[in-house]
Amino acid sequence: MAQFSHIIFDLDGTLTDNTLGIKNSLKYALERMQVDGYHENILDTFIGPPLQWGFSTQFGMSERDTKLAVEYFREYYGEHGWHQNDPYDGIMELLAELDAQGKRMYVATAKLEKYASKIIEHFEMDRYIIQLKGADYHAKKATKNEIIADVLTMQQLVPSEEIVMVGDTVYDIEGGNENEISTIAVGYGFGKEEDLRAANPDYFAADVEELYEILAG
């Protein structure tokens, strides 16, 4: 079992379950865009990748309409959606134990950075997280690969197997692999197990307890 000195976590689907807040924000945005008649299951596909991908790919919106839909999403999310959210059972205890062991922890998320910061401060995760890097859509820094790379650069970390990316989607695993660090896929979030395993993570944790065993040793 590898000994990880630096741990980069995804946020939604890995540390917290923000399903309700995201879906309510999406419904608000789609209502404002006068889109109806969709199956609610399609909203699940928005959790993980950038919002722009969801609106353009899943609903065929133009670049202009996608931008407007994202603005409506953020309008609701910024006021209500971000706190319609809860840490997964055992996550706070996991962070505390890893911190006590001297592990250095970071967050890399495709969520807009200002919202991600509010969430980790609200749940007091910021006492454990050294660096948070979220998406910066204005600068086109929206892919998980780029966001992980930014964390490594900002912390002056040289890629190695002692640095690990923990996430619940294929984007997290691919981003970790592309940055030449270790990867752990978690099965309790929003990704499908068969997709996650196909992305070739170094480890797979079905639940927070298994994640604890991998990270804490």
Backbone bond lengths (Angstrom), bond angles and torsions (degrees), N, CA, C in turn:
res aa  C-N    CA-C-N  psi(-1)  N-CA   C-N-CA  omega(-1)  CA-C   N-CA-C  phi
1 M - - - 1.464 - - 1.527 109.62 -
2 A 1.319 116.07 127.99 1.463 120.42 -179.76 1.522 110.95 -67.10
3 Q 1.327 115.26 149.97 1.455 121.06 173.53 1.524 107.81 -102.68
4 F 1.333 115.88 113.79 1.455 120.33 -176.25 1.526 110.29 -94.76
5 S 1.328 116.14 125.98 1.462 120.68 178.88 1.528 111.19 -95.23
6 H 1.333 116.56 -26.54 1.462 122.54 -178.39 1.531 108.74 -129.37
7 I 1.317 116.24 128.20 1.466 121.27 -175.53 1.527 108.98 -125.15
8 I 1.335 115.81 122.40 1.459 121.74 177.19 1.518 108.26 -106.52
9 F 1.315 117.18 119.80 1.459 121.96 -179.23 1.530 110.70 -102.30
10 D 1.323 116.22 142.64 1.449 121.98 160.37 1.529 106.41 -72.62
11 L 1.332 117.37 168.06 1.469 119.90 -179.36 1.534 111.61 -104.62
12 D 1.336 117.58 -75.37 1.465 120.58 -179.13 1.531 110.59 -64.06
13 G 1.322 115.68 126.92 1.452 119.98 177.62 1.512 113.99 85.82
14 T 1.334 116.71 -3.95 1.463 121.16 179.96 1.528 110.75 -124.76
15 L 1.325 116.60 -53.59 1.466 120.43 175.58 1.523 111.11 -96.98
16 T 1.322 116.74 -40.86 1.468 120.47 -177.28 1.527 111.58 -130.74
17 D 1.333 113.92 155.28 1.462 121.53 176.05 1.524 107.99 -104.90
18 N 1.328 115.79 101.12 1.461 121.64 -176.73 1.533 111.40 -106.24
19 T 1.341 115.54 25.82 1.465 120.62 -175.94 1.523 111.90 -54.29
20 L 1.322 116.68 -49.92 1.456 120.93 -175.77 1.523 111.39 -61.40
21 G 1.326 116.80 -47.15 1.456 120.65 -178.48 1.511 113.18 -64.01
22 I 1.337 116.25 -40.54 1.459 120.22 -179.73 1.524 110.63 -68.36
23 K 1.328 116.45 -46.00 1.471 119.50 -178.04 1.522 111.72 -65.72
24 N 1.315 117.31 -40.52 1.465 119.39 177.95 1.524 111.09 -63.73
25 S 1.324 116.90 -37.68 1.464 121.20 178.59 1.529 110.92 -68.30
26 L 1.329 116.14 -39.14 1.462 120.36 177.47 1.527 111.18 -64.79
27 K 1.330 116.69 -43.82 1.468 120.49 179.47 1.529 110.77 -61.20
28 Y 1.328 115.39 -40.04 1.467 119.72 178.00 1.528 110.29 -63.45
29 A 1.340 116.32 -45.96 1.464 119.84 -178.81 1.522 111.44 -63.63
30 L 1.316 116.93 -43.02 1.468 120.50 -178.90 1.524 111.36 -67.87
31 E 1.322 116.20 -35.79 1.464 119.86 176.23 1.524 110.38 -63.39
32 R 1.337 116.01 -43.76 1.460 119.98 179.15 1.533 111.64 -65.47
33 M 1.336 115.71 -29.80 1.465 120.70 178.23 1.525 111.73 -86.18
34 Q 1.331 116.10 2.67 1.467 122.87 179.22 1.533 111.91 59.49
35 V 1.331 114.48 40.22 1.466 121.25 175.31 1.521 107.82 -103.97
36 D 1.321 116.56 124.96 1.458 119.52 177.41 1.527 109.40 -142.45
37 G 1.322 116.54 -178.94 1.450 120.97 178.23 1.521 114.56 77.89
38 Y 1.331 118.34 9.05 1.463 121.34 179.37 1.531 110.04 -88.61
39 H 1.334 115.25 155.01 1.466 120.60 175.56 1.522 107.95 -82.25
40 E 1.316 116.24 135.17 1.469 119.33 -174.31 1.531 112.44 -62.08
41 N 1.319 117.88 -23.42 1.464 120.06 179.27 1.527 112.45 -60.19
42 I 1.334 116.73 -25.35 1.463 119.84 -178.86 1.525 111.04 -64.58
43 L 1.334 116.89 -23.78 1.460 120.50 -179.35 1.527 111.14 -67.43
44 D 1.345 116.75 -26.25 1.466 120.08 179.04 1.522 111.58 -61.98
45 T 1.331 116.65 -29.40 1.461 120.14 -176.79 1.526 112.69 -71.26
46 F 1.334 117.10 -13.68 1.465 121.02 179.74 1.523 112.27 -79.65
47 I 1.309 116.83 -17.25 1.469 120.19 -173.83 1.520 109.02 -84.78
48 G 1.318 115.88 111.82 1.454 121.63 -178.40 1.523 111.50 125.79
49 P 1.348 118.14 -68.81 1.473 119.38 -179.67 1.522 111.83 -75.72
50 P 1.339 116.50 168.75 1.473 119.44 176.81 1.523 111.94 -60.07
51 L 1.332 116.17 148.35 1.463 121.28 179.54 1.524 111.96 -57.13
52 Q 1.320 116.10 -39.12 1.459 120.10 -177.56 1.520 111.31 -57.03
53 W 1.316 115.99 -39.64 1.470 120.27 178.38 1.524 110.19 -61.70
54 G 1.335 117.16 -44.04 1.450 120.62 -177.63 1.515 113.59 -63.18
55 F 1.332 116.26 -48.66 1.467 119.58 -178.08 1.530 111.74 -66.70
56 S 1.327 117.21 -39.53 1.465 119.44 -177.42 1.521 111.95 -77.34
57 T 1.342 116.89 -40.49 1.464 120.43 -175.86 1.522 112.59 -82.41
58 Q 1.311 116.90 -45.72 1.462 120.27 -173.88 1.531 112.54 -81.37
59 F 1.326 116.88 -28.12 1.463 119.84 -178.50 1.532 113.33 -118.32
60 G 1.329 116.70 1.70 1.458 120.85 175.83 1.515 114.32 63.23
61 M 1.339 117.01 30.00 1.460 119.94 -178.54 1.519 111.48 -74.49
62 S 1.310 115.20 147.54 1.461 121.15 174.13 1.531 109.33 -69.36
63 E 1.321 115.16 170.37 1.467 119.00 179.22 1.524 110.77 -60.17
64 R 1.317 116.68 -40.59 1.468 121.31 -179.84 1.524 110.43 -65.27
65 D 1.343 117.05 -47.41 1.464 120.36 -178.70 1.535 111.44 -67.52
66 T 1.325 115.76 -36.11 1.464 119.42 177.28 1.526 110.39 -60.67
67 K 1.324 116.44 -44.59 1.466 120.78 179.26 1.528 110.74 -61.10
68 L 1.317 116.84 -42.00 1.461 121.01 -179.95 1.528 111.10 -67.53
69 A 1.327 116.97 -41.66 1.472 120.99 178.95 1.525 110.85 -62.38
70 V 1.326 116.73 -40.25 1.470 120.67 177.85 1.531 110.41 -63.06
71 E 1.331 116.83 -39.76 1.465 120.42 178.45 1.524 110.75 -63.23
72 Y 1.334 117.28 -41.18 1.466 120.43 177.39 1.537 110.69 -64.99
73 F 1.324 115.88 -42.06 1.465 120.14 177.23 1.531 110.23 -55.95
74 R 1.320 115.66 -49.03 1.463 120.30 -176.33 1.526 111.46 -68.53
75 E 1.316 116.46 -29.88 1.464 120.31 177.03 1.527 110.18 -59.07
76 Y 1.337 116.58 -47.79 1.463 120.51 179.42 1.533 110.62 -74.21
77 Y 1.333 115.65 -44.55 1.459 119.53 -175.39 1.520 111.79 -62.34
78 G 1.339 116.04 -39.76 1.455 120.06 -177.68 1.512 113.51 -65.38
79 E 1.327 116.86 -26.27 1.467 120.31 -179.26 1.526 112.37 -98.71
80 H 1.321 116.95 -39.23 1.467 120.12 -173.12 1.528 114.31 -122.61
81 G 1.331 116.44 -44.25 1.455 120.39 -166.82 1.511 116.20 -65.58
82 W 1.326 117.25 -35.73 1.464 119.33 -172.79 1.519 112.82 -63.09
83 H 1.349 117.79 -31.31 1.469 118.61 -178.71 1.525 112.77 -98.27
84 Q 1.353 117.78 5.07 1.468 121.29 170.58 1.529 106.04 -85.61
85 N 1.316 115.52 73.56 1.462 122.14 -157.41 1.528 109.16 -161.92
86 D 1.323 118.26 148.94 1.472 121.62 176.45 1.520 109.95 -149.66
87 P 1.348 117.66 141.48 1.464 119.16 171.85 1.531 109.06 -64.84
88 Y 1.334 116.14 146.30 1.459 119.51 174.49 1.533 109.67 -65.27
89 D 1.321 115.78 149.55 1.462 120.80 179.03 1.530 110.23 -55.49
90 G 1.317 115.68 127.89 1.460 121.26 177.47 1.512 115.02 92.22
91 I 1.327 118.17 -10.87 1.471 120.78 -176.51 1.531 111.60 -67.25
92 M 1.324 117.38 -44.57 1.463 118.79 -178.47 1.529 111.03 -63.40
93 E 1.324 116.05 -38.79 1.469 120.17 177.09 1.528 110.98 -66.05
94 L 1.331 115.90 -38.28 1.464 120.37 177.71 1.526 111.03 -61.95
95 L 1.327 116.75 -48.01 1.466 120.34 -179.80 1.531 111.27 -61.03
96 A 1.325 116.31 -41.36 1.466 120.30 -179.98 1.527 111.23 -63.43
97 E 1.336 116.52 -41.71 1.464 120.50 -179.26 1.530 111.10 -68.72
98 L 1.310 116.47 -42.74 1.462 119.54 178.58 1.524 110.96 -63.35
99 D 1.322 116.19 -39.25 1.461 120.62 177.14 1.521 110.74 -63.01
100 A 1.323 116.25 -41.86 1.474 120.84 179.42 1.530 111.15 -63.93
101 Q 1.337 116.14 -28.30 1.462 120.61 178.50 1.527 112.56 -82.52
102 G 1.327 116.00 -3.22 1.455 119.70 178.77 1.517 115.20 86.30
103 K 1.345 116.52 12.06 1.460 119.47 176.93 1.533 109.37 -70.18
104 R 1.312 115.97 143.83 1.463 120.91 177.67 1.527 107.73 -100.97
105 M 1.342 115.80 126.31 1.464 120.62 -170.16 1.522 112.75 -121.67
106 Y 1.334 114.73 144.93 1.454 122.79 -176.04 1.535 109.03 -138.78
107 V 1.323 116.52 165.51 1.465 121.47 173.88 1.522 108.80 -126.00
108 A 1.335 116.04 131.82 1.461 122.94 173.65 1.524 106.73 -125.96
109 T 1.324 116.77 114.49 1.455 120.68 -173.81 1.521 111.70 -136.52
110 A 1.345 115.80 147.49 1.460 121.03 175.69 1.525 111.61 -80.11
111 K 1.333 116.29 -3.13 1.464 120.15 175.24 1.522 109.20 -71.26
112 L 1.337 116.16 148.40 1.459 119.49 177.04 1.530 109.09 -55.77
113 E 1.317 116.60 134.12 1.460 120.98 -168.62 1.529 113.67 -58.95
114 K 1.338 118.18 -37.77 1.462 119.19 -177.00 1.528 111.17 -65.30
115 Y 1.337 117.64 -33.41 1.459 119.84 178.02 1.525 110.90 -74.68
116 A 1.324 116.29 -40.55 1.462 120.00 178.43 1.532 110.84 -60.29
117 S 1.322 116.39 -40.30 1.468 120.59 178.75 1.528 111.37 -63.28
118 K 1.341 116.70 -42.16 1.465 120.77 178.56 1.521 110.97 -61.05
119 I 1.322 116.39 -38.99 1.465 120.69 -177.73 1.524 111.21 -67.37
120 I 1.328 117.34 -48.90 1.465 117.27 -176.98 1.529 111.45 -70.09
121 E 1.324 117.53 -27.97 1.466 119.72 174.85 1.533 110.68 -72.16
122 H 1.338 116.40 -39.96 1.471 121.16 179.61 1.524 111.16 -59.24
123 F 1.318 116.58 -41.24 1.468 120.60 -178.70 1.527 112.37 -93.78
124 E 1.336 116.48 5.73 1.464 123.59 177.79 1.527 112.65 61.37
125 M 1.327 115.70 28.96 1.460 119.69 173.72 1.520 111.07 -74.87
126 D 1.338 115.88 -17.67 1.462 119.31 -177.52 1.525 112.01 -65.45
127 R 1.319 118.45 -14.20 1.466 120.13 176.11 1.539 110.65 -69.92
128 Y 1.354 116.25 -19.48 1.462 121.33 -178.74 1.529 113.09 -109.03
129 I 1.333 116.93 -26.44 1.464 121.21 -173.37 1.529 110.10 -89.45
130 I 1.321 115.55 119.59 1.457 121.67 -177.61 1.522 111.58 -76.51
131 Q 1.324 115.69 -40.52 1.465 120.77 -175.74 1.523 108.84 -141.37
132 L 1.321 116.95 132.12 1.457 121.24 171.69 1.515 107.75 -116.98
133 K 1.336 115.77 131.59 1.468 120.72 175.24 1.515 107.96 -128.67
134 G 1.322 114.81 121.30 1.454 120.27 177.45 1.511 110.53 -113.05
135 A 1.320 115.30 -173.38 1.457 120.30 -178.56 1.521 110.84 -74.35
136 D 1.315 115.09 146.87 1.465 122.78 173.83 1.518 106.16 -128.25
137 Y 1.349 115.74 87.01 1.455 119.88 -172.44 1.529 112.69 -67.03
138 H 1.330 117.18 -25.92 1.463 119.29 179.43 1.523 110.76 -66.89
139 A 1.337 114.44 -33.91 1.466 119.30 178.78 1.532 111.43 -94.47
140 K 1.356 115.18 7.45 1.466 121.73 178.61 1.526 112.74 65.80
141 K 1.349 116.71 17.92 1.463 119.57 176.56 1.529 107.90 -89.59
142 A 1.322 116.51 81.47 1.458 119.54 -173.89 1.518 113.43 -122.20
143 T 1.341 119.50 -14.36 1.457 119.88 -178.86 1.519 110.58 -83.74
144 K 1.329 115.58 151.14 1.468 119.25 -179.45 1.522 111.32 -64.82
145 N 1.314 116.93 -34.26 1.454 121.12 176.64 1.529 110.77 -56.74
146 E 1.325 116.86 -48.18 1.467 121.71 -179.01 1.524 111.33 -67.12
147 I 1.324 116.58 -39.20 1.469 120.41 -177.03 1.529 110.78 -68.14
148 I 1.331 116.73 -42.06 1.472 120.30 175.96 1.526 109.66 -63.00
149 A 1.318 116.38 -43.29 1.470 120.19 179.34 1.524 110.90 -59.65
150 D 1.337 116.70 -37.99 1.458 120.43 178.18 1.523 111.58 -63.36
151 V 1.337 116.80 -41.88 1.470 120.05 178.14 1.524 109.89 -60.45
152 L 1.313 116.78 -46.04 1.470 120.50 -179.78 1.523 111.02 -61.02
153 T 1.327 116.10 -43.62 1.468 120.45 -179.62 1.523 111.58 -66.22
154 M 1.329 116.77 -46.20 1.464 120.84 -177.51 1.521 111.98 -64.28
155 Q 1.319 116.72 -31.72 1.461 121.09 179.70 1.524 112.89 -95.61
156 Q 1.333 115.90 2.74 1.473 122.41 179.65 1.530 110.81 54.91
157 L 1.335 114.83 46.50 1.461 120.46 -179.90 1.527 110.28 -99.95
158 V 1.313 115.73 132.68 1.460 121.45 175.69 1.528 107.61 -89.93
159 P 1.318 118.54 125.75 1.461 120.73 -177.78 1.529 112.22 -52.06
160 S 1.324 115.54 134.36 1.462 121.54 177.65 1.515 108.88 -160.69
161 E 1.331 117.13 170.09 1.463 121.38 -179.81 1.527 112.01 -72.16
162 E 1.329 117.66 -10.99 1.465 120.78 177.23 1.528 112.34 -82.13
163 I 1.324 116.86 -8.44 1.470 122.69 174.60 1.519 106.94 -103.32
164 V 1.331 117.35 132.17 1.461 119.76 -175.52 1.520 111.31 -131.08
165 M 1.334 115.95 140.12 1.463 123.31 172.96 1.518 107.77 -100.06
166 V 1.346 116.31 127.62 1.461 121.97 -179.98 1.522 108.64 -114.45
167 G 1.327 117.91 121.79 1.455 119.09 -178.81 1.514 113.17 -159.18
168 D 1.327 114.74 169.50 1.471 120.80 -174.29 1.516 113.51 -108.30
169 T 1.329 118.51 3.08 1.458 120.11 -179.61 1.526 110.87 -127.64
170 V 1.323 114.12 163.28 1.458 120.91 177.25 1.529 110.66 -58.61
171 Y 1.342 116.77 -33.64 1.470 120.91 -179.30 1.531 111.07 -60.59
172 D 1.332 116.10 -37.50 1.466 120.16 179.01 1.529 111.12 -66.42
173 I 1.336 115.19 -44.05 1.463 119.57 -177.50 1.526 110.45 -69.46
174 E 1.327 116.37 -45.08 1.467 119.46 178.15 1.519 111.12 -62.43
175 G 1.337 116.62 -40.01 1.458 120.57 178.93 1.514 112.20 -63.29
176 G 1.332 116.29 -41.50 1.461 120.29 176.80 1.514 111.57 -64.94
177 N 1.331 116.58 -44.53 1.466 120.37 -179.98 1.522 111.15 -62.53
178 E 1.337 116.63 -42.09 1.458 120.18 -178.54 1.528 111.97 -66.10
179 N 1.334 116.00 -26.69 1.465 120.39 178.04 1.522 112.52 -93.64
180 E 1.332 116.12 6.25 1.472 123.31 174.10 1.522 112.73 60.28
181 I 1.356 114.98 43.19 1.455 120.41 172.78 1.528 108.29 -121.96
182 S 1.322 116.87 169.74 1.460 121.51 179.38 1.527 109.90 -70.59
183 T 1.327 116.28 160.53 1.460 120.33 -178.70 1.528 111.14 -138.08
184 I 1.328 115.00 144.26 1.466 122.56 172.65 1.518 107.69 -129.02
185 A 1.317 116.43 121.86 1.462 121.17 174.07 1.522 108.46 -93.24
186 V 1.335 117.07 134.99 1.460 120.51 177.55 1.531 109.16 -107.80
187 G 1.327 115.46 137.79 1.451 120.87 -173.31 1.506 115.50 -95.26
188 Y 1.341 117.41 1.92 1.462 119.89 -176.71 1.529 112.76 -97.68
189 G 1.328 117.38 -0.24 1.460 120.96 -177.35 1.515 112.54 -94.21
190 F 1.335 116.00 -134.54 1.460 120.96 -171.91 1.522 114.37 -102.79
191 G 1.321 117.80 -11.04 1.457 120.10 -179.82 1.520 112.09 -81.27
192 K 1.329 115.92 156.62 1.465 121.11 176.55 1.521 109.16 -88.14
193 E 1.347 115.62 136.98 1.461 119.91 -175.06 1.528 112.32 -56.64
194 E 1.353 117.45 -42.95 1.463 118.97 -177.55 1.528 111.64 -64.72
195 D 1.333 116.94 -35.26 1.471 120.56 177.98 1.524 110.61 -69.48
196 L 1.329 115.63 -42.00 1.457 120.19 -179.46 1.530 111.03 -64.45
197 R 1.303 116.95 -44.94 1.472 119.83 -179.92 1.526 110.91 -65.65
198 A 1.332 116.66 -34.27 1.468 120.84 178.85 1.525 111.92 -66.07
199 A 1.334 116.35 -22.91 1.465 120.84 178.55 1.523 112.24 -80.37
200 N 1.331 116.77 -1.31 1.473 123.09 175.17 1.534 114.74 62.29
201 P 1.339 117.50 55.11 1.467 118.41 173.42 1.526 109.64 -69.70
202 D 1.311 116.48 157.47 1.467 119.78 177.14 1.526 111.35 -71.80
203 Y 1.339 115.62 -30.25 1.466 120.72 179.95 1.521 108.81 -141.60
204 F 1.329 115.59 155.80 1.467 121.45 174.57 1.526 107.91 -130.15
205 A 1.346 116.60 126.59 1.470 122.32 179.26 1.521 108.14 -115.37
206 A 1.319 116.83 116.68 1.462 120.75 -178.06 1.515 112.24 -70.70
207 D 1.339 117.17 -29.13 1.461 121.13 -178.23 1.520 109.12 -148.55
208 V 1.330 115.91 178.59 1.472 120.63 -177.02 1.526 110.85 -65.05
209 E 1.328 117.05 -33.09 1.464 120.07 179.48 1.535 110.56 -63.25
210 E 1.324 116.87 -43.23 1.461 119.82 177.81 1.524 111.10 -67.24
211 L 1.328 116.36 -35.89 1.473 120.17 176.71 1.524 109.86 -61.74
212 Y 1.324 115.92 -41.75 1.459 121.55 178.00 1.549 109.85 -58.23
213 E 1.327 116.41 -45.64 1.463 120.59 -177.92 1.523 111.57 -62.09
214 I 1.344 116.08 -37.31 1.460 119.82 -179.86 1.518 111.70 -72.41
215 L 1.337 116.31 -43.73 1.471 120.48 -173.67 1.520 113.42 -82.32
216 A 1.320 116.29 -36.92 1.470 119.30 -175.13 1.527 111.92 -89.42
217 G 1.327 116.30 -17.92 1.455 119.46 177.54 1.519 113.08 76.92
